[in-house]
Amino acid sequence: MVCIMLKCCSERHPEPVEGRNAKLNSPVHKRFTFLSIIVTTFTLSYLAFSTAFAAPLNSPELEKQFSLVLQGKVEQDFSVGLALGAGAAKGFAHIGVLKALEEAGVRIDMIAGSSMGAIIGGGYAAGLSVTELSDVALKSDWIDVLNLLDPVFPTRGFIDGQKIKAFLDELYGNKNIEDLALPFAATTVDILQGDLYVINKGNLASAARASSSVPIVFNPLSSGERVLVDGGMIDPVPIDVVRSMGADYIIAVNVLAFPEDKDQKQAFAYLNGDDLENSKSTWRIPKAHEPWYTAGKPNLAEIAHETVILSMALIAANQVELAQPDMLINISTGLTAWNFLEAEIAVQKGYDEAKKALEIKKNQ
């Protein structure tokens, strides 16, 4: 659509070839082209959902068996696959979900993760305990977070990501996916073609790093001609990937769920044009327990990140409805995607919501 609009404009207002080439090579045009690719990818992804997530009906017998497992009456003799969704800092809720599943006696046999779901899921598949994952999330401070950032001139992203990859390599023990305790897969997207890729072998840290490369914020990884970004752009809750791995029973965790009191069907709300003014960013350190996002107006990187997260949330809401997992855990953390220092809230929220969902399944 963007390309058609540009073509029409050029046909209506022809100009010399030299002038057109100068515009095509300008920094403004390059940024516009990159953003156009992102918007086009989201559009194609959304349209693809109508056919991409056809799912078999859940088996009543399997539901009964899962309920009996939760009641402690039978041993689990079927495989359970866990789909951990994208969500940046919201994704710390996955740790609480894992804790609740362990307490309920559910054995996880395979994991697929997208973005933060790939980071947390990859660690669990590598043998890290819930306690070890919690320690990493809860004991981090501003210095720890800043030490993971390596800002670069934003040719493809504001943060290079090499420090994050090195941190993940150390955390995971420099393991390959094929050597993990549990079968694992991470999703990533070629931003140029809009194709979804599943990484199921090779270096685990590289897979998690590719899966969590939020466009514009992080420098994407590449493979041949592919430019790989956050898997959540197309597959924010990789239910389809877990299904392809052979799971009998699928538990999906969506940490991008909208609040329960938010009417998702409302098409729009009203504003007064007289109340509108230019937005300005501020650069102060947030107070204790104050989200970074509310310390001032969002800056360019935050706007880019939150834009992607909002798009992922809208896609995830449709995806989980179409993909029909056997069990869905919807989590609204109340945090922004940048609240990495509020991990305790996300973990507790994940634990609470998982306990509620498990209790419902137990009593079915």
C-alpha positions in Angstrom: 0.0 0.0 0.0 2.8 2.4 0.9 4.6 1.6 -2.3 1.4 2.2 -4.4 1.0 5.6 -2.7 4.6 6.6 -3.5 4.2 5.5 -7.1 1.0 7.5 -7.6 2.6 10.6 -6.2 5.6 10.3 -8.5 3.3 9.9 -11.5 1.3 13.0 -10.7 4.3 15.1 -10.0 7.2 14.0 -12.3 10.6 15.4 -11.5 14.2 14.9 -12.8 15.9 11.6 -12.1 18.7 13.4 -10.2 16.1 15.0 -7.8 14.4 11.6 -7.2 17.7 9.9 -6.5 18.7 12.6 -4.0 15.4 12.1 -2.1 15.7 8.3 -2.1 19.2 8.5 -0.6 18.2 11.1 2.1 18.2 10.1 5.8 14.5 11.1 6.1 13.5 8.8 3.2 15.5 5.9 4.6 13.8 6.2 8.0 10.4 6.5 6.3 11.1 3.3 4.3 12.2 1.4 7.4 9.0 2.4 9.3 6.9 1.6 6.2 8.4 -2.0 6.2 7.3 -2.4 9.8 3.8 -1.1 9.2 3.4 -3.3 6.2 4.7 -6.4 8.1 2.1 -5.8 10.9 -0.7 -5.5 8.2 0.3 -8.7 6.4 0.7 -10.5 9.7 -2.8 -9.5 10.9 -4.4 -10.6 7.6 -2.7 -13.9 7.8 -4.3 -14.9 11.1 -7.6 -15.9 9.4 -5.9 -19.0 7.9 -2.7 -19.5 9.9 -4.1 -20.7 13.2 -6.7 -23.3 12.4 -6.6 -25.7 15.4 -8.2 -29.0 16.3 -10.9 -29.0 18.9 -9.7 -29.7 22.4 -10.2 -33.2 23.5 -12.7 -33.6 26.4 -10.9 -36.7 27.5 -7.6 -34.8 27.6 -9.2 -32.0 29.6 -10.5 -34.6 32.1 -7.0 -36.2 32.4 -5.4 -32.7 33.0 -8.0 -32.0 35.7 -7.2 -35.3 37.4 -3.5 -34.5 37.3 -4.2 -31.2 39.0 -6.2 -33.1 41.6 -3.3 -35.5 42.2 -5.4 -38.5 41.3 -3.4 -39.7 38.2 0.1 -39.4 36.8 0.6 -37.2 33.8 1.0 -39.6 30.8 0.6 -37.0 28.1 3.0 -34.2 26.9 2.4 -30.6 27.9 3.8 -27.8 25.8 4.2 -24.2 27.1 3.9 -21.2 24.8 5.4 -18.1 26.5 4.5 -14.9 24.8 6.3 -11.6 24.1 6.0 -8.5 26.3 9.5 -7.2 27.3 9.4 -6.4 31.1 5.8 -7.7 31.3 7.3 -11.1 30.4 8.8 -11.5 33.9 5.3 -12.8 34.7 6.3 -16.0 33.0 8.5 -16.8 36.1 5.4 -16.7 38.3 3.5 -18.9 35.9 6.3 -21.5 36.0 6.3 -21.5 39.7 2.5 -22.0 39.8 2.7 -24.9 37.3 5.4 -26.6 39.3 3.4 -26.3 42.5 0.4 -27.8 40.7 2.4 -30.8 39.7 2.3 -30.1 35.9 5.3 -31.5 34.0 6.4 -29.2 31.2 7.7 -31.3 28.3 8.5 -28.6 25.7 8.6 -24.8 25.4 8.3 -22.3 22.6 9.0 -18.6 23.4 8.7 -15.3 21.7 10.8 -12.3 22.8 10.9 -12.2 26.6 9.1 -15.5 26.5 12.1 -16.9 24.6 14.5 -15.5 27.2 12.6 -16.9 30.2 11.6 -20.1 28.5 15.1 -20.7 27.2 16.5 -20.4 30.7 14.0 -22.8 32.1 14.7 -25.3 29.3 18.4 -24.9 30.0 17.9 -26.2 33.5 17.6 -22.9 35.4 15.2 -23.2 38.4 12.4 -20.8 39.1 14.4 -19.6 42.0 17.4 -18.9 39.9 15.3 -17.0 37.3 13.6 -15.0 40.0 17.0 -14.0 41.5 18.2 -12.7 38.2 14.9 -10.7 37.7 14.4 -9.4 41.3 17.9 -8.6 42.3 18.7 -6.3 39.3 19.1 -2.5 39.9 19.6 0.5 37.6 23.3 -0.2 37.4 22.7 -3.8 36.3 20.3 -2.7 33.6 22.5 0.1 32.3 25.5 -2.3 32.2 23.5 -4.4 29.6 23.0 -1.5 27.3 25.5 -0.6 24.5 24.1 2.4 22.7 25.1 2.9 19.1 24.4 5.5 16.5 20.9 4.4 15.4 21.5 3.1 11.9 19.3 0.0 12.6 18.7 0.3 16.3 19.5 2.4 19.4 21.1 -0.5 21.3 23.6 -2.9 19.7 22.7 -5.9 21.9 26.1 -7.5 22.2 26.2 -7.1 26.0 22.8 -8.7 26.3 23.9 -11.6 24.2 27.0 -12.1 26.3 24.9 -11.9 29.5 22.5 -14.5 28.2 25.4 -16.8 27.1 26.8 -16.7 30.7 23.3 -17.2 32.2 22.6 -20.2 30.0 26.0 -21.7 30.3 26.8 -21.2 26.6 24.5 -24.1 25.7 23.0 -25.1 22.3 19.3 -25.6 21.9 19.7 -29.3 20.9 21.5 -30.0 24.2 18.9 -28.5 26.5 17.0 -30.5 29.2 13.7 -29.7 27.3 12.9 -29.3 23.6 12.9 -25.6 23.0 12.2 -23.2 20.1 12.3 -19.4 19.7 10.6 -17.3 17.1 12.0 -14.4 15.0 10.8 -12.5 12.0 12.6 -11.4 8.8 11.5 -7.7 8.7 12.3 -7.5 5.0 9.9 -10.3 3.9 7.6 -10.6 6.9 8.5 -14.3 7.2 8.3 -16.1 10.6 11.3 -18.3 11.5 11.6 -20.8 14.3 15.1 -21.3 15.8 15.3 -24.8 17.2 19.0 -25.5 17.1 22.3 -23.7 17.6 23.4 -21.2 20.3 20.6 -20.6 22.8 21.7 -17.0 23.6 21.7 -16.1 20.0 18.2 -17.5 19.5 16.9 -15.6 22.5 18.7 -12.4 21.4 17.2 -12.6 17.8 13.7 -13.4 19.2 13.8 -10.3 21.4 15.2 -7.7 18.9 12.5 -5.1 19.2 12.6 -3.1 15.9 14.3 0.3 16.1 15.2 -0.2 19.8 17.6 -3.1 19.2 20.0 -3.7 16.4 18.6 -6.7 14.6 20.6 -9.9 13.9 21.0 -11.2 10.4 21.2 -14.6 8.6 22.2 -14.3 5.0 19.9 -11.7 3.4 17.5 -11.9 6.3 17.2 -9.1 8.9 15.8 -10.7 12.0 13.7 -8.9 14.6 11.3 -9.7 17.5 9.3 -12.8 16.9 6.3 -11.2 18.6 5.7 -9.0 15.6 4.0 -12.0 13.9 3.7 -14.7 16.6 3.5 -13.0 20.0 2.2 -16.2 21.7 3.7 -19.1 19.7 0.9 -21.6 20.2 1.3 -22.9 16.6 5.0 -23.6 17.2 4.3 -25.7 20.4 1.6 -27.6 18.4 4.1 -28.3 15.7 6.6 -29.6 18.3 4.1 -32.4 19.1 2.6 -31.3 22.4 -0.6 -33.1 23.4 -1.8 -30.4 25.8 -0.9 -26.7 25.2 -0.7 -24.0 27.8 -0.4 -20.5 26.4 0.7 -17.5 28.4 -0.3 -14.1 27.1 1.4 -11.3 29.1 0.0 -8.6 26.8 -3.6 -9.1 27.8 -5.7 -6.0 28.2 -7.1 -5.2 31.6 -10.4 -7.0 32.4 -12.2 -3.7 32.8 -11.1 -2.5 29.4 -13.8 -2.8 26.7 -11.8 -4.1 23.8 -14.8 -3.8 21.5 -15.1 0.0 21.9 -14.0 1.4 18.5 -12.9 4.8 19.8 -13.2 7.5 22.4 -13.6 11.3 22.1 -11.1 14.1 22.7 -11.4 17.9 22.5 -9.0 19.5 20.0 -8.6 22.5 22.2 -6.9 20.3 24.8 -4.1 19.1 22.4 -0.6 20.4 22.8 2.9 19.4 21.7 4.4 16.5 23.6 7.8 17.0 25.2 10.2 14.5 26.8 11.9 15.0 30.1 15.1 13.3 31.3 14.9 12.7 35.1 15.6 9.6 37.0 12.3 8.1 38.3 11.6 7.9 42.0 11.5 4.6 43.9 8.8 2.3 42.6 7.9 4.8 39.9 7.8 3.4 36.3 10.4 4.9 34.0 7.6 5.6 31.5 5.8 8.0 34.0 9.0 9.9 34.9 8.2 12.1 31.9 6.9 12.1 28.4 8.2 9.1 26.5 11.3 9.6 24.4 11.9 8.3 20.9 13.1 4.8 21.9 10.2 4.4 24.3 7.6 5.5 21.8 9.1 3.0 19.3 9.0 0.2 21.8 5.5 0.9 23.1 4.2 1.1 19.6 5.5 -2.3 18.8 4.2 -3.7 22.1 0.7 -2.3 21.4 0.6 -3.9 18.0 1.8 -7.2 19.5 -1.0 -7.0 22.1 -3.7 -6.5 19.4 -2.3 -9.4 17.4 -2.0 -11.6 20.5 -5.7 -11.0 21.4 -6.7 -12.3 18.0 -4.1 -15.1 18.0 -5.1 -16.8 21.2 -8.7 -16.8 20.1 -8.0 -18.4 16.8 -5.3 -20.8 17.9 -7.4 -22.4 20.7 -4.8 -23.5 23.2 -6.0 -26.1 25.8 -5.3 -23.6 28.6 -4.9 -19.9 28.3 -3.4 -17.7 31.0 -4.1 -14.0 30.3 -2.0 -11.6 32.4 -2.3 -7.9 32.6 0.6 -6.7 34.7 -0.3 -3.0 34.8 3.3 -2.3 33.9 4.8 -0.7 30.8 7.2 -2.7 28.6 10.1 -0.7 30.1 9.5 -1.5 33.7 12.4 -3.9 34.1 12.9 -2.8 37.8 9.4 -3.8 38.7 9.9 -7.5 38.1 8.5 -8.4 41.5 5.1 -7.1 40.5 5.1 -9.0 37.2 6.2 -12.3 38.8 3.5 -12.1 41.4 0.9 -11.2 38.9 1.9 -14.2 36.7 1.8 -16.5 39.7 -1.7 -15.2 40.8 -3.2 -15.5 37.4 -1.8 -18.9 36.8 -3.2 -20.2 40.1 -6.6 -18.9 39.1 -6.5 -20.6 35.7 -5.3 -23.8 37.2 -8.0 -23.8 39.9 -10.6 -23.5 37.1 -9.1 -26.4 35.2 -8.9 -28.4 38.4 -12.6 -28.1 39.1 -13.8 -28.8 35.6 
